[in-house]
Structure formats: C-alpha cells, structure tokens
Amino acid sequence: MILDIRYDFQRSERIGILEAIWGQDKNIDQLKRVTKSLLSKNKMAFITRIDKKKAKILLGLYPKAKFYEEANCLTIGINSNKVNTNKKIAIISGGSSDLTVTLEAKIALEIYGVICETFIDVGVAGLHRLFKQLDEINKYDILIVCAGMEGALATVIGGLLPQPIIAVPVSVGYGVSKNGETALKSMLSSCSPGITVMNIDNGYGAAMAALRIIRCT
C-alpha cells in the first residue's frame, strides 16, 4: 500500500513558515513524491534528518540540490518567503558534539534570509572560552543555545545576557545524560528566568521559534 503524503501547502501563507520534511522515517519513494509535488508548485523542499544514502539519490535527480552532511539536511529550490529583517541570531553550542543540531538551526534560518552566526565549543567546562566571546554574542538579537550533558550553558548565558534565549537540549553525554533527557530537565529547571526550551535535538524547532519572534518585532 502506498501512503499518501499530504504536504501543508498553505502553511507558509498561514503562519509564515514552510513545512519541513522529516527525512529520517520516510523511505526514498516517499521523499521523491513529496519533493516532486513541491517543485511542481515552485515551492522549496527542505528536508531534515536525511541520511547520506537518501540524499545521494535525490542529488542525482536534482543536481542543484544542496546536501549539508554535517547537519543531515537537504534543500531543493529557493524559498520565496524570505524575511525582511535586520535582526541577527547567534547559535551557541557547548561543544563540537552539538554541531549537527547547531547547523540544523543555522540552515533553517538561512533559507529565510536571516543573518546568523555560530559560536562553537564555548561550554561551561571552560567558561573562559565563553567569556572571550561574550561581547560578540551580545551583539545578536536572539540567542539559540545548544548543549548536551547537564545542559548548563543556557542557564549561564541566561544569567549574563538579556536577549530572548531558546535552549535546545542535545542527546550527547555519558550514562545518566540519558540521550538528552538530563539536559532537557536541567533547562526546564533553569533558575535563569524566561528561557524557552525546545525538545531534544530540535534545532529546526528552535530556528522556527526565533523566526516567530522576529516576525513579531
């Protein structure tokens, strides 16, 4: 049985955000069908959590597609629904192990034309690294903070800087880190007031939260 994929073509007009395609649990035939449907309507295809094998097949069909291997994301076409803003977003990560989630957020913002910059490996295990970057980070309007282990980076930054902070727990860490559950609970329990917390590894969701803030300012 072939299951129909009902892409939400009106989402962009309704809330200003196009529907991302979750690539991890879709087979290549499903990805081919939804991509073909989008491109036939001159819509951009943005696929998250896609592996190299599936991406290679789509790249063969669409030579102008772009595969961001470190982020497990693939784009085909151009997003015509860009955001006209001078707001800038900093995406901060505790360590290089958080890179996939960090880059997913970055790519998701860049397809809307939003200026963003990554600050990698400034975790709490070496606070001097964060302090060296703090003045530069403070130049940005919204901060997305990705961290695994105990997820303390979001709380530290929340106690130092006033911008809206979107925290993303990452599923890295030993034993009781429990694939990001400890970081998630730590961020939800943060004593820095006003931090927004996403689900584990949800870099795309963090980017869309930032986009919603931008559209309302």
C-alpha positions as CSV (number, residue, x, y, z in Angstrom):
1,M,0.0,0.0,0.0
2,I,1.3,3.5,-0.9
3,L,0.5,6.0,1.7
4,D,-0.4,9.5,0.5
5,I,1.8,12.3,1.9
6,R,-0.3,15.4,2.5
7,Y,2.0,18.4,2.4
8,D,0.7,21.5,4.0
9,F,1.0,23.9,1.1
10,Q,-0.9,26.7,2.9
11,R,1.3,26.7,6.0
12,S,3.6,29.4,4.6
13,E,0.7,31.8,3.8
14,R,-1.0,31.0,7.1
15,I,1.9,31.3,9.6
16,G,4.9,32.4,7.5
17,I,6.7,29.1,7.9
18,L,7.1,26.4,5.3
19,E,6.6,22.8,6.3
20,A,9.9,20.9,6.7
21,I,10.0,17.3,5.5
22,W,11.2,14.8,8.2
23,G,13.6,12.6,6.2
24,Q,14.6,10.1,8.8
25,D,11.4,7.9,8.8
26,K,10.4,8.4,5.2
27,N,11.6,6.0,2.5
28,I,13.1,7.3,-0.7
29,D,9.9,6.8,-2.7
30,Q,8.0,9.0,-0.3
31,L,10.7,11.6,-0.4
32,K,10.7,11.5,-4.2
33,R,6.9,12.0,-4.3
34,V,6.7,14.9,-1.9
35,T,9.7,16.6,-3.5
36,K,8.2,16.3,-7.0
37,S,4.9,17.7,-5.7
38,L,6.6,20.7,-4.1
39,L,8.8,21.6,-7.1
40,S,5.8,21.3,-9.4
41,K,4.3,24.2,-7.5
42,N,7.5,26.1,-7.4
43,K,7.9,25.5,-3.7
44,M,11.2,24.8,-1.9
45,A,11.8,21.4,-0.4
46,F,13.6,21.5,2.9
47,I,14.4,18.0,4.3
48,T,15.7,17.4,7.8
49,R,17.2,14.3,9.3
50,I,18.1,12.8,6.0
51,D,21.0,10.3,5.7
52,K,23.7,10.3,3.1
53,K,22.2,7.4,1.1
54,K,18.8,9.0,0.6
55,A,20.5,12.4,-0.1
56,K,22.7,10.9,-2.8
57,I,19.6,9.6,-4.7
58,L,17.9,13.0,-4.5
59,L,21.1,14.8,-5.6
60,G,21.2,12.5,-8.6
61,L,17.6,13.6,-9.5
62,Y,18.1,17.3,-8.7
63,P,21.7,18.4,-9.4
64,K,21.1,21.9,-7.9
65,A,20.0,20.4,-4.6
66,K,22.3,21.1,-1.6
67,F,23.1,18.4,0.9
68,Y,24.5,19.6,4.3
69,E,26.0,16.4,5.5
70,E,27.0,17.6,9.0
71,A,23.5,18.9,9.6
72,N,21.7,15.9,7.9
73,C,19.7,18.5,5.9
74,L,18.9,18.8,2.2
75,T,17.4,21.7,0.2
76,I,16.0,21.8,-3.3
77,G,14.9,25.1,-4.8
78,I,14.7,28.6,-3.3
79,N,12.4,29.8,-0.5
80,S,10.4,32.7,-1.9
81,N,9.1,33.6,1.5
82,K,12.2,35.4,2.9
83,V,12.0,37.5,6.0
84,N,12.8,41.2,5.7
85,T,14.7,41.9,8.9
86,N,17.9,43.3,10.3
87,K,17.6,41.1,13.4
88,K,20.6,38.7,13.9
89,I,20.7,35.4,15.6
90,A,23.6,33.8,17.5
91,I,23.6,30.0,17.7
92,I,25.8,28.9,20.6
93,S,26.9,25.3,21.4
94,G,28.6,23.8,24.3
95,G,30.8,21.5,22.3
96,S,31.6,20.2,18.8
97,S,29.4,17.2,19.6
98,D,26.4,19.6,19.4
99,L,27.3,20.5,15.8
100,T,24.6,18.6,13.9
101,V,21.8,20.3,15.9
102,T,23.5,23.7,15.7
103,L,23.8,23.5,11.9
104,E,20.3,22.3,11.5
105,A,19.1,25.5,13.2
106,K,21.5,27.7,11.2
107,I,20.4,26.2,7.8
108,A,16.7,26.5,8.8
109,L,17.2,30.2,9.4
110,E,19.4,30.9,6.4
111,I,16.8,29.7,4.0
112,Y,14.6,32.6,5.2
113,G,17.5,35.0,4.7
114,V,18.0,35.6,8.4
115,I,21.6,36.5,9.4
116,C,23.0,34.1,11.9
117,E,26.4,33.1,13.3
118,T,27.6,30.1,15.2
119,F,29.7,30.1,18.3
120,I,31.0,26.6,18.7
121,D,32.6,24.9,21.7
122,V,32.0,27.6,24.4
123,G,30.6,25.2,27.0
124,V,30.7,25.5,30.8
125,A,33.6,23.1,31.2
126,G,35.8,26.0,30.0
127,L,34.0,29.2,30.9
128,H,36.9,31.4,29.8
129,R,36.0,30.4,26.2
130,L,32.5,31.8,26.7
131,F,33.7,35.0,28.3
132,K,36.1,35.7,25.4
133,Q,33.1,35.5,23.0
134,L,30.5,37.2,25.3
135,D,30.8,40.8,23.9
136,E,30.5,39.5,20.4
137,I,27.5,37.3,21.3
138,N,25.8,40.2,22.9
139,K,25.6,42.0,19.5
140,Y,22.9,39.5,18.4
141,D,19.2,39.9,19.0
142,I,18.2,36.3,19.7
143,L,20.3,33.5,21.2
144,I,19.8,29.8,20.4
145,V,21.8,27.7,22.9
146,C,22.5,24.0,22.2
147,A,24.0,21.9,24.9
148,G,24.2,18.3,26.0
149,M,25.4,16.6,29.2
150,E,23.8,18.7,32.0
151,G,22.7,21.5,29.6
152,A,24.0,24.2,31.9
153,L,25.1,26.6,29.2
154,A,21.7,28.0,28.6
155,T,21.3,28.9,32.3
156,V,24.8,30.5,32.4
157,I,24.1,32.7,29.3
158,G,20.6,33.5,30.6
159,G,22.2,34.9,33.7
160,L,24.6,37.1,31.8
161,L,22.7,38.4,28.7
162,P,19.2,39.9,28.3
163,Q,18.2,38.6,24.8
164,P,15.5,36.0,24.2
165,I,17.1,32.6,24.7
166,I,15.9,29.5,23.0
167,A,17.6,26.4,24.6
168,V,18.0,23.1,22.8
169,P,19.0,20.0,24.8
170,V,21.3,17.8,22.8
171,S,21.4,14.0,23.1
172,V,25.1,13.7,23.9
173,G,26.7,12.7,27.2
174,Y,27.6,9.7,29.3
175,G,25.3,7.4,31.3
176,V,22.7,9.4,33.2
177,S,22.7,12.0,30.5
178,K,20.1,9.6,29.0
179,N,20.2,10.8,25.4
180,G,19.5,14.4,26.3
181,E,16.8,13.9,29.0
182,T,19.1,15.3,31.7
183,A,19.9,18.4,29.7
184,L,16.1,18.8,28.9
185,K,15.2,18.6,32.6
186,S,18.0,20.9,33.6
187,M,17.0,23.5,31.1
188,L,13.3,23.2,32.1
189,S,14.5,23.7,35.8
190,S,16.7,26.7,34.9
191,C,16.9,29.4,37.5
192,S,17.5,32.0,34.8
193,P,14.0,33.4,34.1
194,G,12.4,33.5,30.7
195,I,14.3,30.8,28.9
196,T,12.4,29.0,26.2
197,V,13.2,25.2,25.9
198,M,12.8,23.1,22.9
199,N,12.6,19.3,22.6
200,I,15.8,17.2,22.5
201,D,17.9,17.8,19.3
202,N,15.2,20.1,17.8
203,G,17.4,22.6,16.1
204,Y,14.7,23.2,13.4
205,G,12.1,24.0,16.1
206,A,14.5,26.5,17.7
207,A,15.0,28.2,14.4
208,M,11.2,28.5,13.9
209,A,10.8,29.8,17.4
210,A,13.3,32.5,16.6
211,L,11.6,33.2,13.3
212,R,8.3,33.8,15.1
213,I,9.9,36.2,17.5
214,I,11.5,38.1,14.6
215,R,8.1,38.4,12.7
216,C,6.5,39.9,15.8
217,T,9.2,42.6,16.4
